[in-house]
Amino acid sequence: MAEERILALDLAATSKNWALTAEGERAIRTATPEGWRVIVVDTPTSSDGDGAPLPTESALRAIAGAEAYFGFGISRPLFLAAPRLRWVHSAAAGVGNALSPELIASDVILTNSAGIHAVPIAEYAVGAVLHFLRGLDVALAQQRMGTWSKQFFVAEDSPLRELGDCRVLIVGTGGLGSAIAQRMHAFGAECVGIRRRPAEGVPSGFSRVAGLEQLDRELPAADILVMAAPLTPGTRGVIGRERLALLPSHAVLVNVARGALVDEVALAEHLAAGRIRGAALDVFLAEPLAADSPLWQLRNALLTPHISPVSPGRFWPRQIELFLDNWNRYLRGGPLRNIVDKHAGY
């Protein structure tokens, strides 16, 4: 008799929008082929960032004999407890805690959910940009003070602009960056992408792309700077004090990628001094953002608690479609979608 093959599901997220739905579990069980058994971990886990840093006892027991694991990333202790593991699929868009030295050195396949969140995050980026281009930050501040004034909006040096008059520089041209570019382009904006390998072509929504080494040349012409790149050794701190200084004073920065891509201290200083128009941040170096961060007090900073991917009703259908397609590909020995380059970090 052939040895039973096990899929471990560790998706009981404490945030209910991210927790595996009953419909999703049924779809996975219905698609389970002969010879496989699904073990569902029902102990709550974290879906924040790229998953919990430490596994639950239930997860450790479930993964011990598993060939495949579906969770929010995979922590090092969990990976070390799974000697039979051949494939990990993460419900997160990044890689985060999954890239332990042992997993990188192994032949275990790692896939993630990059692209699943592209639509809601792209819509967030457009909304955040319009928040500043149309002066809604000023309107909200005046509303809270009970002030009726058109002075800011009609002044000779008013910073109000139309998106169609803007050049949008997007760092990261993958599924997320392309989704953002497509929507910005629909408003008439010119979108320029920064990607690691420009020779791979110009994705949908972009007018052209440039390499990371050309970033300094592109920043002075950027009306809007959007961070949509994965966090790797090459992108950590990529927007620091000197590069912030290259942006024009009317520029708007949006970060929907990872907080560590941008120097938060330098950004707060630039915002406070009015050296850039505004910044919309959904990700931070440390989450939650510290109560004493100067960013909290800045009218021209729009801060949200890492919620740009939230899309109730859409996330799990997209996620289940991706996972089941990949499971079928895995069983047939075909090429999987969203394979992570473990050495490149994305």
N, C-alpha and C positions, 0 to 999 in steps of 0.2 A: 504494500500500500504506500502510495506517495505521501511524503511528509506534508502536513498542513502548512499553508502559507498564510501569514498574518498581516493584516493592515491595522495599524493602531491610529485611532482618531482622537486627538487631544485638543478639542475645540470648544470646551465649555467656558467660553470667555465670560468674565464678570460683567463686562459691558454688553448688554443684551443685544445691541445692534450687530455685534461681532460674533455672538454665540451661534454655533451650528443650529439651524432650525430643524424642526421635526421633519419637514418636507425634504430638507437636504439630506438628513440621515436616511430617510426612506429611499431616496434616489440612489444613494451609495449602496445600500443593502440590496436593492433591486438589481443593480448592475454588478454585484459581486459574482465573479465567475466560480465555477465548480473548483473545489480544491482550496478555496480561500475562506478565511474567517475574519470578520471585522470585530475588533475590540474597541468599544467606545469608553473613553475616560470621562466620567461625569463629575470629577472633582474640579471645581472652578479654577481657572488659570487666567493669566494676564494676556491680553492682546495688545497692550500698549507698546508702541515702538515696534520691536521685532520679537516680542514674547517675553515670558518670565525668565529671569536669570537663573532660577533654581527650579527643578522639576518637582511635581508632587509625587508622593509615594505611589499613587495609583498609576501615574504616567510611567514611572520606573518599572512597575510590574507589567504593564501593558506592552512596553517596548522591548522587554527582555528577549522575546522570541520573534519579534516583528521583522518582516522583510521590507515593509513600507511603512512610513510614518507621515501623517498629515496633521500639522499643528501650526502654531505661530512661531516660526523659527524652530531651532532645536538647540538647547543649551548644551554646553560641553558635558556635564554630568549625565545628561540624558543620552547623548551620543555614545559615551563610553559604556553605558549599560546595555547597548544594543549590538551584540557581536554578529547578528545575522542580517543587519540592516543593509539594504542595497539601494534604496531610493527614499529621499526626503522631499516632500512638497510643503512649502511654507505658505500659509494664508496671508503672509505679509508681503508687501511689495519690494522690500529691501532684503538684506541678508543678515544684518545685525549680528545677533549672538550665534548664528549658525556656523560662522566661519572659525571654528576652533582649529588649532594646529592639526589635531588628529583627523578631523573631517577633511581638511584641505589635502592632507597626505594620503587619504584613503581613495578608493575607487567608487565610493558611494556617490550616486548622482544627486545633485541638489537642484531643485526647480523652485521658482517663487511665483508670486502672483502679480508681477509687474504688468501694468496695463489694466488690471481690474478696476483700479481707482481713477483711471485717467479722466473719465467724463466729469465726475463731481469735482475733482481737483482743478481741472481746466476751467470749469464754470466759476469756481471760487476765485481763481486768478483773474478772470475777466471782471468779476464783481469788485474785487479788491482794487484793481487798477481804476475802474470807473469811480470808486469811492473818492479817490484823490483827484482824478482829472475833472470831475464835476464839482469838487469842493464840498463833498458831503461831510467831511471831517469838520470843516468850519461851520456848516449848517447845524450839525449835531451840538457842537460847543455853544453856538448861539441859542439853540433851543433850550439847552439846560439852564442857561442864564436868563431866559425869557427876553432875549434881544432880537429886535426886528431891524436888520441892517443889510443893505445890498452892497455896502462899500467894498468888501473883499471881492465880490463877484464882478463888479462893473468897473473896478479901478483900472487905470491905464496899464498897470503892470500885473493885471490879474493872471494867475497861473492856469486858469481854466483852459482845457484843450479838448479836442475831439480825438478819439482813439485812432481814427483814420489818418490823422496828421502825424502819428507817432512811429518811430522806429523801435521795435521791440527786440531786445537782445536776450535770447534764451540759452542759458548754460545747461546743456543736456538735451539731446535730440531724439531720445528714445520714445516709447509709446506715450509717456506723459508730456514730454516736451513737444512732440508733434501734435498732440491733442490741443495743447495750449495755443500753439502756432496756428492751427486751423481755425480756432475760434477768434483769435486776434485778427487774423487775415480776413475773416468774414466781416469784420468791422472796418476793413480798409487799411489796417496797419501793415507796415513792412516788417517781416520777421526774419531776423538773422540768427542762425544757430551756432553754438560752440560745441564741437564734438571732438572726441579723442582721435578719430580717424576720418578726417574730412573726405578722403578719397572714396569712402564707402557711399557717398552720394548725398543728395539733398532730399530729406524726408518731406512728406506732405505738409503744406502750410508755410514752409520756409522759402524765401527768395534765394538764399544762398547759405552756406555754412563756412566756418573757419575753424582752425585748430586752436587748442587751448593756449598755445604759445602766441597767438594773435589777439588774445583777450584785451591786452592793454591798448591795442590800436582801435578796438571796437568800442570800448567803454565811453569815450568822449562823445560819441554820436548816438548813444543810447538814451532815448527818452524814458524807456522802461527796461528794467533788468529783472528777469525772472530766473530763479534758481530751481532747476528741475533735474539735477544730476545726482547720481548715487554718491554716497560718501565712500571715498577711497583714499589711500595715502596721497594720491595726486590732486584730489579735490578738497581735502581738509584745509580750511582756512583760505580757500582760493580768493575770496573777497575780503581782503584785509584793509587796513587803514589807507595804504597807498593807492589801492585800486578804487576805494570809495571816493578818494579825492579826484579821480579821473572823471567821475560822473558829472554831468551838468547839474546846476543847482535846481532845475525843474524836474529832475529824474525821480522816478518812483521805483522802489525795489520791492519785489515780492519773493518770499522764500517759502516754497511748499515742498522742499526736498528734505534736507537735514540741517539742523541748527548749526552744526559744526562747520558748515561751508562758509559761514559769514562771521566776522569778528563783531560780536554783539556790543562790546564796549565801544569800539570805534564807531559803530553804526549809531549808537545812542548819542554820542558826541556830535556826529554830523547832523543828526536830526535836531538836536537841541539848538545847534548853531544855525540852523536853516540852510545848511550846505547842500541838502537834497530835499525835495518836496515832501516825500513821505515814504513809509515802509509798511508793508503788510506781512506779518510774520505768523505762520501757523506752526512752525517748528523752532525749537530752541536748543541751545547747547545742553542745558539741563531742564528736564521737565518733571514737575511743573516749574514754571518760571519763578525764580526767587522773589519773595515779597518786596525786597529792597532793590530790585532791578530798576534803574532809572527809566527803562522803557515804559513802565506803567504810567508814568506821569506825563508822557509826551502826547500832545493832541495829534501830532502828525505820525503817530505809530498806531496801526491797527493790529491788535493782538488777539489771536484766537487759540484755544487750547488743543491744538492738533486734531481738528475736526474736519478739515477740508475733504477727506475721503468719505465722510459719512453719507450714505445713500440708502436709507432703509427701503427694503423691498427690491433693490437692484443688486446689492453686493452678493448675496448667496446664490442667486441664479447664475450670475456670471462666474462665481467661484466654482460652483459644482460643475458647470459646463467645462471649464478649464481642467479641473481635476479628473473628471471621468474621461475626457479625451486623452489626457496624459496617461491615465491608468491603462486605457486600451492600447495606446502606443507602446507603453512599457511591456505589456503582456505579449505584444507582437514583435518586440525587439526593434521598433521603429524609432525615429528621432523624436525626442520629447520637446514640447514647447517650453520656453522660458528657462532653459538650462543656464544656471549660474556658472560663469567662469570663476572658479574658486580662487584662482591666483590673481585675477584682475579685480575681484571684489564685487562683481555685479554680473 
